């Protein structure tokens, strides 16, 4: 079993999918997909899929700040 936890601080759910070089639980993964869709629609999905993991980390970090601010 993995010792890693969801990259969103305080979340203890089981890891579900990668987000950049880290991983998130299923609930946060779905929130991330929704945020990406609102941020740029289909173009954002295409852009994200062509990014390297390091480039994705920047996008995930930006999203992570929005999650922490809305759940705090």
mmCIF file as gemmi writes it, N, C-alpha and C atoms, coordinates in Angstrom:
data_model
loop_
_atom_site.group_PDB
_atom_site.id
_atom_site.type_symbol
_atom_site.label_atom_id
_atom_site.label_alt_id
_atom_site.label_comp_id
_atom_site.label_asym_id
_atom_site.label_entity_id
_atom_site.label_seq_id
_atom_site.pdbx_PDB_ins_code
_atom_site.Cartn_x
_atom_site.Cartn_y
_atom_site.Cartn_z
_atom_site.occupancy
_atom_site.B_iso_or_equiv
_atom_site.pdbx_formal_charge
_atom_site.auth_seq_id
_atom_site.auth_asym_id
_atom_site.pdbx_PDB_model_num
ATOM 1 N N . UNK Axp A 1 ? 0.837 -1.184 0 1 0 ? 1 A 1
ATOM 2 C CA . UNK Axp A 1 ? 0 0 0 1 0 ? 1 A 1
ATOM 3 C C . UNK Axp A 1 ? 0.883 1.249 0 1 0 ? 1 A 1
ATOM 4 N N . UNK Axp A 2 ? 0.483 2.239 -0.73 1 0 ? 2 A 1
ATOM 5 C CA . UNK Axp A 2 ? 1.248 3.474 -0.856 1 0 ? 2 A 1
ATOM 6 C C . UNK Axp A 2 ? 1.157 4.304 0.425 1 0 ? 2 A 1
ATOM 7 N N . UNK Axp A 3 ? 2.26 4.954 0.77 1 0 ? 3 A 1
ATOM 8 C CA . UNK Axp A 3 ? 2.275 5.831 1.944 1 0 ? 3 A 1
ATOM 9 C C . UNK Axp A 3 ? 1.951 7.267 1.552 1 0 ? 3 A 1
ATOM 10 N N . UNK Axp A 4 ? 1.803 7.521 0.261 1 0 ? 4 A 1
ATOM 11 C CA . UNK Axp A 4 ? 1.466 8.862 -0.213 1 0 ? 4 A 1
ATOM 12 C C . UNK Axp A 4 ? 0.003 9.168 0.103 1 0 ? 4 A 1
ATOM 13 N N . UNK Axp A 5 ? -0.286 10.453 0.237 1 0 ? 5 A 1
ATOM 14 C CA . UNK Axp A 5 ? -1.666 10.876 0.431 1 0 ? 5 A 1
ATOM 15 C C . UNK Axp A 5 ? -2.016 11.905 -0.637 1 0 ? 5 A 1
ATOM 16 N N . UNK Axp A 6 ? -3.265 12.22 -0.719 1 0 ? 6 A 1
ATOM 17 C CA . UNK Axp A 6 ? -3.755 13.218 -1.666 1 0 ? 6 A 1
ATOM 18 C C . UNK Axp A 6 ? -2.961 14.507 -1.486 1 0 ? 6 A 1
ATOM 19 N N . UNK Axp A 7 ? -2.615 15.157 -2.593 1 0 ? 7 A 1
ATOM 20 C CA . UNK Axp A 7 ? -1.796 16.369 -2.503 1 0 ? 7 A 1
ATOM 21 C C . UNK Axp A 7 ? -2.518 17.527 -1.828 1 0 ? 7 A 1
ATOM 22 N N . UNK Axp A 8 ? -3.839 17.438 -1.687 1 0 ? 8 A 1
ATOM 23 C CA . UNK Axp A 8 ? -4.59 18.473 -0.992 1 0 ? 8 A 1
ATOM 24 C C . UNK Axp A 8 ? -4.439 18.232 0.508 1 0 ? 8 A 1
ATOM 25 N N . UNK Axp A 9 ? -3.86 19.181 1.178 1 0 ? 9 A 1
ATOM 26 C CA . UNK Axp A 9 ? -3.572 19.051 2.6 1 0 ? 9 A 1
ATOM 27 C C . UNK Axp A 9 ? -4.792 18.671 3.428 1 0 ? 9 A 1
ATOM 28 N N . UNK Axp A 10 ? -4.63 17.694 4.304 1 0 ? 10 A 1
ATOM 29 C CA . UNK Axp A 10 ? -5.703 17.261 5.187 1 0 ? 10 A 1
ATOM 30 C C . UNK Axp A 10 ? -6.587 16.176 4.606 1 0 ? 10 A 1
ATOM 31 N N . UNK Axp A 11 ? -6.485 15.867 3.329 1 0 ? 11 A 1
ATOM 32 C CA . UNK Axp A 11 ? -7.297 14.82 2.707 1 0 ? 11 A 1
ATOM 33 C C . UNK Axp A 11 ? -6.658 13.463 2.979 1 0 ? 11 A 1
ATOM 34 N N . UNK Axp A 12 ? -7.443 12.527 3.464 1 0 ? 12 A 1
ATOM 35 C CA . UNK Axp A 12 ? -6.935 11.194 3.8 1 0 ? 12 A 1
ATOM 36 C C . UNK Axp A 12 ? -7.517 10.099 2.906 1 0 ? 12 A 1
ATOM 37 N N . UNK Axp A 13 ? -8.208 10.489 1.852 1 0 ? 13 A 1
ATOM 38 C CA . UNK Axp A 13 ? -8.811 9.507 0.947 1 0 ? 13 A 1
ATOM 39 C C . UNK Axp A 13 ? -7.741 8.754 0.159 1 0 ? 13 A 1
ATOM 40 N N . UNK Axp A 14 ? -8.113 7.595 -0.36 1 0 ? 14 A 1
ATOM 41 C CA . UNK Axp A 14 ? -7.219 6.762 -1.156 1 0 ? 14 A 1
ATOM 42 C C . UNK Axp A 14 ? -6.869 7.459 -2.466 1 0 ? 14 A 1
ATOM 43 N N . UNK Axp A 15 ? -5.633 7.322 -2.905 1 0 ? 15 A 1
ATOM 44 C CA . UNK Axp A 15 ? -5.201 7.935 -4.161 1 0 ? 15 A 1
ATOM 45 C C . UNK Axp A 15 ? -5.961 7.336 -5.331 1 0 ? 15 A 1
ATOM 46 N N . UNK Axp A 16 ? -6.261 8.174 -6.31 1 0 ? 16 A 1
ATOM 47 C CA . UNK Axp A 16 ? -7.063 7.747 -7.456 1 0 ? 16 A 1
ATOM 48 C C . UNK Axp A 16 ? -6.362 8.004 -8.788 1 0 ? 16 A 1
ATOM 49 N N . UNK Axp A 17 ? -5.807 9.202 -8.976 1 0 ? 17 A 1
ATOM 50 C CA . UNK Axp A 17 ? -5.239 9.552 -10.273 1 0 ? 17 A 1
ATOM 51 C C . UNK Axp A 17 ? -4.101 10.549 -10.111 1 0 ? 17 A 1
ATOM 52 N N . UNK Axp A 18 ? -3.191 10.571 -11.087 1 0 ? 18 A 1
ATOM 53 C CA . UNK Axp A 18 ? -2.092 11.544 -11.024 1 0 ? 18 A 1
ATOM 54 C C . UNK Axp A 18 ? -2.568 12.961 -11.328 1 0 ? 18 A 1
ATOM 55 N N . UNK Axp A 19 ? -1.922 13.891 -10.683 1 0 ? 19 A 1
ATOM 56 C CA . UNK Axp A 19 ? -2.129 15.316 -10.979 1 0 ? 19 A 1
ATOM 57 C C . UNK Axp A 19 ? -0.734 15.915 -10.999 1 0 ? 19 A 1
ATOM 58 N N . UNK Axp A 20 ? -0.191 16.072 -12.162 1 0 ? 20 A 1
ATOM 59 C CA . UNK Axp A 20 ? 1.217 16.461 -12.258 1 0 ? 20 A 1
ATOM 60 C C . UNK Axp A 20 ? 2.073 15.308 -11.769 1 0 ? 20 A 1
ATOM 61 N N . UNK Axp A 21 ? 3.043 15.588 -10.921 1 0 ? 21 A 1
ATOM 62 C CA . UNK Axp A 21 ? 3.926 14.53 -10.417 1 0 ? 21 A 1
ATOM 63 C C . UNK Axp A 21 ? 3.434 13.969 -9.097 1 0 ? 21 A 1
ATOM 64 N N . UNK Axp A 22 ? 2.294 14.474 -8.598 1 0 ? 22 A 1
ATOM 65 C CA . UNK Axp A 22 ? 1.691 13.96 -7.369 1 0 ? 22 A 1
ATOM 66 C C . UNK Axp A 22 ? 0.367 13.302 -7.711 1 0 ? 22 A 1
ATOM 67 N N . UNK Axp A 23 ? -0.37 12.855 -6.699 1 0 ? 23 A 1
ATOM 68 C CA . UNK Axp A 23 ? -1.652 12.196 -6.936 1 0 ? 23 A 1
ATOM 69 C C . UNK Axp A 23 ? -2.741 12.792 -6.064 1 0 ? 23 A 1
ATOM 70 N N . UNK Axp A 24 ? -3.98 12.607 -6.503 1 0 ? 24 A 1
ATOM 71 C CA . UNK Axp A 24 ? -5.14 13.099 -5.769 1 0 ? 24 A 1
ATOM 72 C C . UNK Axp A 24 ? -6.163 11.984 -5.612 1 0 ? 24 A 1
ATOM 73 N N . UNK Axp A 25 ? -7.081 12.175 -4.661 1 0 ? 25 A 1
ATOM 74 C CA . UNK Axp A 25 ? -8.166 11.219 -4.459 1 0 ? 25 A 1
ATOM 75 C C . UNK Axp A 25 ? -9.216 11.422 -5.568 1 0 ? 25 A 1
ATOM 76 N N . UNK Axp A 26 ? -10.192 10.538 -5.617 1 0 ? 26 A 1
ATOM 77 C CA . UNK Axp A 26 ? -11.197 10.601 -6.681 1 0 ? 26 A 1
ATOM 78 C C . UNK Axp A 26 ? -11.995 11.907 -6.633 1 0 ? 26 A 1
ATOM 79 N N . UNK Axp A 27 ? -12.418 12.326 -5.444 1 0 ? 27 A 1
ATOM 80 C CA . UNK Axp A 27 ? -13.206 13.551 -5.318 1 0 ? 27 A 1
ATOM 81 C C . UNK Axp A 27 ? -12.428 14.766 -5.82 1 0 ? 27 A 1
ATOM 82 N N . UNK Axp A 28 ? -11.165 14.878 -5.403 1 0 ? 28 A 1
ATOM 83 C CA . UNK Axp A 28 ? -10.354 16.014 -5.843 1 0 ? 28 A 1
ATOM 84 C C . UNK Axp A 28 ? -9.998 15.914 -7.327 1 0 ? 28 A 1
ATOM 85 N N . UNK Axp A 29 ? -9.842 14.706 -7.849 1 0 ? 29 A 1
ATOM 86 C CA . UNK Axp A 29 ? -9.582 14.54 -9.279 1 0 ? 29 A 1
ATOM 87 C C . UNK Axp A 29 ? -10.76 15.069 -10.103 1 0 ? 29 A 1
ATOM 88 N N . UNK Axp A 30 ? -11.975 14.738 -9.683 1 0 ? 30 A 1
ATOM 89 C CA . UNK Axp A 30 ? -13.155 15.216 -10.405 1 0 ? 30 A 1
ATOM 90 C C . UNK Axp A 30 ? -13.285 16.738 -10.301 1 0 ? 30 A 1
ATOM 91 N N . UNK Axp A 31 ? -12.952 17.294 -9.135 1 0 ? 31 A 1
ATOM 92 C CA . UNK Axp A 31 ? -12.955 18.75 -8.988 1 0 ? 31 A 1
ATOM 93 C C . UNK Axp A 31 ? -11.912 19.396 -9.902 1 0 ? 31 A 1
ATOM 94 N N . UNK Axp A 32 ? -10.754 18.741 -10.037 1 0 ? 32 A 1
ATOM 95 C CA . UNK Axp A 32 ? -9.696 19.248 -10.905 1 0 ? 32 A 1
ATOM 96 C C . UNK Axp A 32 ? -10.145 19.251 -12.365 1 0 ? 32 A 1
ATOM 97 N N . UNK Axp A 33 ? -10.791 18.176 -12.798 1 0 ? 33 A 1
ATOM 98 C CA . UNK Axp A 33 ? -11.281 18.118 -14.18 1 0 ? 33 A 1
ATOM 99 C C . UNK Axp A 33 ? -12.312 19.217 -14.441 1 0 ? 33 A 1
ATOM 100 N N . UNK Axp A 34 ? -13.211 19.425 -13.486 1 0 ? 34 A 1
ATOM 101 C CA . UNK Axp A 34 ? -14.227 20.472 -13.622 1 0 ? 34 A 1
ATOM 102 C C . UNK Axp A 34 ? -13.577 21.845 -13.703 1 0 ? 34 A 1
ATOM 103 N N . UNK Axp A 35 ? -12.578 22.093 -12.855 1 0 ? 35 A 1
ATOM 104 C CA . UNK Axp A 35 ? -11.875 23.377 -12.848 1 0 ? 35 A 1
ATOM 105 C C . UNK Axp A 35 ? -11.172 23.608 -14.182 1 0 ? 35 A 1
ATOM 106 N N . UNK Axp A 36 ? -10.494 22.569 -14.689 1 0 ? 36 A 1
ATOM 107 C CA . UNK Axp A 36 ? -9.798 22.71 -15.979 1 0 ? 36 A 1
ATOM 108 C C . UNK Axp A 36 ? -10.777 23.023 -17.099 1 0 ? 36 A 1
ATOM 109 N N . UNK Axp A 37 ? -11.941 22.37 -17.062 1 0 ? 37 A 1
ATOM 110 C CA . UNK Axp A 37 ? -12.949 22.607 -18.105 1 0 ? 37 A 1
ATOM 111 C C . UNK Axp A 37 ? -13.447 24.046 -18.048 1 0 ? 37 A 1
ATOM 112 N N . UNK Axp A 38 ? -13.704 24.547 -16.84 1 0 ? 38 A 1
ATOM 113 C CA . UNK Axp A 38 ? -14.167 25.929 -16.688 1 0 ? 38 A 1
ATOM 114 C C . UNK Axp A 38 ? -13.079 26.924 -17.074 1 0 ? 38 A 1
ATOM 115 N N . UNK Axp A 39 ? -11.827 26.56 -16.807 1 0 ? 39 A 1
ATOM 116 C CA . UNK Axp A 39 ? -10.703 27.464 -17.078 1 0 ? 39 A 1
ATOM 117 C C . UNK Axp A 39 ? -10.465 27.648 -18.573 1 0 ? 39 A 1
ATOM 118 N N . UNK Axp A 40 ? -10.663 26.591 -19.359 1 0 ? 40 A 1
ATOM 119 C CA . UNK Axp A 40 ? -10.348 26.766 -20.768 1 0 ? 40 A 1
ATOM 120 C C . UNK Axp A 40 ? -11.048 25.82 -21.719 1 0 ? 40 A 1
ATOM 121 N N . UNK Axp A 41 ? -12.011 25.081 -21.244 1 0 ? 41 A 1
ATOM 122 C CA . UNK Axp A 41 ? -12.762 24.184 -22.107 1 0 ? 41 A 1
ATOM 123 C C . UNK Axp A 41 ? -11.895 23.117 -22.751 1 0 ? 41 A 1
ATOM 124 N N . UNK Axp A 42 ? -12.278 22.701 -23.934 1 0 ? 42 A 1
ATOM 125 C CA . UNK Axp A 42 ? -11.581 21.641 -24.655 1 0 ? 42 A 1
ATOM 126 C C . UNK Axp A 42 ? -10.137 22.017 -24.954 1 0 ? 42 A 1
ATOM 127 N N . UNK Axp A 43 ? -9.897 23.293 -25.225 1 0 ? 43 A 1
ATOM 128 C CA . UNK Axp A 43 ? -8.536 23.749 -25.503 1 0 ? 43 A 1
ATOM 129 C C . UNK Axp A 43 ? -7.602 23.492 -24.334 1 0 ? 43 A 1
ATOM 130 N N . UNK Axp A 44 ? -8.101 23.646 -23.117 1 0 ? 44 A 1
ATOM 131 C CA . UNK Axp A 44 ? -7.285 23.403 -21.932 1 0 ? 44 A 1
ATOM 132 C C . UNK Axp A 44 ? -6.963 21.917 -21.8 1 0 ? 44 A 1
ATOM 133 N N . UNK Axp A 45 ? -7.912 21.056 -22.117 1 0 ? 45 A 1
ATOM 134 C CA . UNK Axp A 45 ? -7.659 19.613 -22.058 1 0 ? 45 A 1
ATOM 135 C C . UNK Axp A 45 ? -6.575 19.221 -23.056 1 0 ? 45 A 1
ATOM 136 N N . UNK Axp A 46 ? -6.637 19.765 -24.251 1 0 ? 46 A 1
ATOM 137 C CA . UNK Axp A 46 ? -5.629 19.458 -25.265 1 0 ? 46 A 1
ATOM 138 C C . UNK Axp A 46 ? -4.261 20.008 -24.858 1 0 ? 46 A 1
ATOM 139 N N . UNK Axp A 47 ? -4.254 21.227 -24.346 1 0 ? 47 A 1
ATOM 140 C CA . UNK Axp A 47 ? -3.002 21.836 -23.905 1 0 ? 47 A 1
ATOM 141 C C . UNK Axp A 47 ? -2.395 21.013 -22.76 1 0 ? 47 A 1
ATOM 142 N N . UNK Axp A 48 ? -3.21 20.626 -21.802 1 0 ? 48 A 1
ATOM 143 C CA . UNK Axp A 48 ? -2.735 19.874 -20.635 1 0 ? 48 A 1
ATOM 144 C C . UNK Axp A 48 ? -2.162 18.522 -21.049 1 0 ? 48 A 1
ATOM 145 N N . UNK Axp A 49 ? -2.81 17.861 -21.992 1 0 ? 49 A 1
ATOM 146 C CA . UNK Axp A 49 ? -2.335 16.545 -22.41 1 0 ? 49 A 1
ATOM 147 C C . UNK Axp A 49 ? -0.989 16.618 -23.13 1 0 ? 49 A 1
ATOM 148 N N . UNK Axp A 50 ? -0.653 17.764 -23.694 1 0 ? 50 A 1
ATOM 149 C CA . UNK Axp A 50 ? 0.618 17.923 -24.4 1 0 ? 50 A 1
ATOM 150 C C . UNK Axp A 50 ? 1.741 18.42 -23.491 1 0 ? 50 A 1
ATOM 151 N N . UNK Axp A 51 ? 1.425 18.733 -22.241 1 0 ? 51 A 1
ATOM 152 C CA . UNK Axp A 51 ? 2.416 19.268 -21.308 1 0 ? 51 A 1
ATOM 153 C C . UNK Axp A 51 ? 3.278 18.163 -20.696 1 0 ? 51 A 1
ATOM 154 N N . UNK Axp A 52 ? 4.489 18.547 -20.293 1 0 ? 52 A 1
ATOM 155 C CA . UNK Axp A 52 ? 5.331 17.636 -19.516 1 0 ? 52 A 1
ATOM 156 C C . UNK Axp A 52 ? 4.817 17.632 -18.081 1 0 ? 52 A 1
ATOM 157 N N . UNK Axp A 53 ? 5.271 16.674 -17.282 1 0 ? 53 A 1
ATOM 158 C CA . UNK Axp A 53 ? 4.823 16.601 -15.894 1 0 ? 53 A 1
ATOM 159 C C . UNK Axp A 53 ? 5.206 17.862 -15.127 1 0 ? 53 A 1
ATOM 160 N N . UNK Axp A 54 ? 6.384 18.405 -15.368 1 0 ? 54 A 1
ATOM 161 C CA . UNK Axp A 54 ? 6.792 19.629 -14.674 1 0 ? 54 A 1
ATOM 162 C C . UNK Axp A 54 ? 5.878 20.797 -15.036 1 0 ? 54 A 1
ATOM 163 N N . UNK Axp A 55 ? 5.474 20.883 -16.298 1 0 ? 55 A 1
ATOM 164 C CA . UNK Axp A 55 ? 4.555 21.941 -16.719 1 0 ? 55 A 1
ATOM 165 C C . UNK Axp A 55 ? 3.181 21.736 -16.091 1 0 ? 55 A 1
ATOM 166 N N . UNK Axp A 56 ? 2.761 20.485 -15.97 1 0 ? 56 A 1
ATOM 167 C CA . UNK Axp A 56 ? 1.474 20.184 -15.345 1 0 ? 56 A 1
ATOM 168 C C . UNK Axp A 56 ? 1.468 20.569 -13.872 1 0 ? 56 A 1
ATOM 169 N N . UNK Axp A 57 ? 2.624 20.417 -13.215 1 0 ? 57 A 1
ATOM 170 C CA . UNK Axp A 57 ? 2.706 20.771 -11.795 1 0 ? 57 A 1
ATOM 171 C C . UNK Axp A 57 ? 2.296 22.222 -11.558 1 0 ? 57 A 1
ATOM 172 N N . UNK Axp A 58 ? 2.641 23.11 -12.472 1 0 ? 58 A 1
ATOM 173 C CA . UNK Axp A 58 ? 2.288 24.523 -12.351 1 0 ? 58 A 1
ATOM 174 C C . UNK Axp A 58 ? 0.773 24.702 -12.382 1 0 ? 58 A 1
ATOM 175 N N . UNK Axp A 59 ? 0.111 24.002 -13.302 1 0 ? 59 A 1
ATOM 176 C CA . UNK Axp A 59 ? -1.348 24.074 -13.415 1 0 ? 59 A 1
ATOM 177 C C . UNK Axp A 59 ? -1.994 23.488 -12.162 1 0 ? 59 A 1
ATOM 178 N N . UNK Axp A 60 ? -1.492 22.339 -11.707 1 0 ? 60 A 1
ATOM 179 C CA . UNK Axp A 60 ? -2.045 21.682 -10.519 1 0 ? 60 A 1
ATOM 180 C C . UNK Axp A 60 ? -1.853 22.559 -9.283 1 0 ? 60 A 1
ATOM 181 N N . UNK Axp A 61 ? -0.706 23.213 -9.198 1 0 ? 61 A 1
ATOM 182 C CA . UNK Axp A 61 ? -0.447 24.102 -8.06 1 0 ? 61 A 1
ATOM 183 C C . UNK Axp A 61 ? -1.44 25.259 -8.048 1 0 ? 61 A 1
ATOM 184 N N . UNK Axp A 62 ? -1.706 25.826 -9.224 1 0 ? 62 A 1
ATOM 185 C CA . UNK Axp A 62 ? -2.685 26.919 -9.334 1 0 ? 62 A 1
ATOM 186 C C . UNK Axp A 62 ? -4.059 26.442 -8.871 1 0 ? 62 A 1
ATOM 187 N N . UNK Axp A 63 ? -4.471 25.256 -9.322 1 0 ? 63 A 1
ATOM 188 C CA . UNK Axp A 63 ? -5.753 24.685 -8.916 1 0 ? 63 A 1
ATOM 189 C C . UNK Axp A 63 ? -5.757 24.392 -7.419 1 0 ? 63 A 1
ATOM 190 N N . UNK Axp A 64 ? -4.663 23.856 -6.896 1 0 ? 64 A 1
ATOM 191 C CA . UNK Axp A 64 ? -4.576 23.534 -5.479 1 0 ? 64 A 1
ATOM 192 C C . UNK Axp A 64 ? -4.832 24.738 -4.592 1 0 ? 64 A 1
ATOM 193 N N . UNK Axp A 65 ? -4.373 25.9 -5.016 1 0 ? 65 A 1
ATOM 194 C CA . UNK Axp A 65 ? -4.617 27.12 -4.237 1 0 ? 65 A 1
ATOM 195 C C . UNK Axp A 65 ? -6.109 27.448 -4.206 1 0 ? 65 A 1
ATOM 196 N N . UNK Axp A 66 ? -6.837 27.208 -5.282 1 0 ? 66 A 1
ATOM 197 C CA . UNK Axp A 66 ? -8.262 27.498 -5.307 1 0 ? 66 A 1
ATOM 198 C C . UNK Axp A 66 ? -9.021 26.535 -4.402 1 0 ? 66 A 1
ATOM 199 N N . UNK Axp A 67 ? -8.601 25.281 -4.342 1 0 ? 67 A 1
ATOM 200 C CA . UNK Axp A 67 ? -9.265 24.292 -3.494 1 0 ? 67 A 1
ATOM 201 C C . UNK Axp A 67 ? -9.045 24.637 -2.032 1 0 ? 67 A 1
ATOM 202 N N . UNK Axp A 68 ? -7.823 24.981 -1.678 1 0 ? 68 A 1
ATOM 203 C CA . UNK Axp A 68 ? -7.517 25.293 -0.282 1 0 ? 68 A 1
ATOM 204 C C . UNK Axp A 68 ? -8.261 26.547 0.179 1 0 ? 68 A 1
ATOM 205 N N . UNK Axp A 69 ? -8.442 27.508 -0.703 1 0 ? 69 A 1
ATOM 206 C CA . UNK Axp A 69 ? -9.137 28.727 -0.326 1 0 ? 69 A 1
ATOM 207 C C . UNK Axp A 69 ? -10.643 28.51 -0.205 1 0 ? 69 A 1
ATOM 208 N N . UNK Axp A 70 ? -11.21 27.633 -1 1 0 ? 70 A 1
ATOM 209 C CA . UNK Axp A 70 ? -12.647 27.42 -0.956 1 0 ? 70 A 1
ATOM 210 C C . UNK Axp A 70 ? -13.067 26.438 0.128 1 0 ? 70 A 1
ATOM 211 N N . UNK Axp A 71 ? -12.16 25.56 0.581 1 0 ? 71 A 1
ATOM 212 C CA . UNK Axp A 71 ? -12.519 24.589 1.604 1 0 ? 71 A 1
ATOM 213 C C . UNK Axp A 71 ? -12.118 25.05 2.991 1 0 ? 71 A 1
ATOM 214 N N . UNK Axp A 72 ? -11.319 26.091 3.09 1 0 ? 72 A 1
ATOM 215 C CA . UNK Axp A 72 ? -10.851 26.565 4.397 1 0 ? 72 A 1
ATOM 216 C C . UNK Axp A 72 ? -11.862 27.477 5.057 1 0 ? 72 A 1
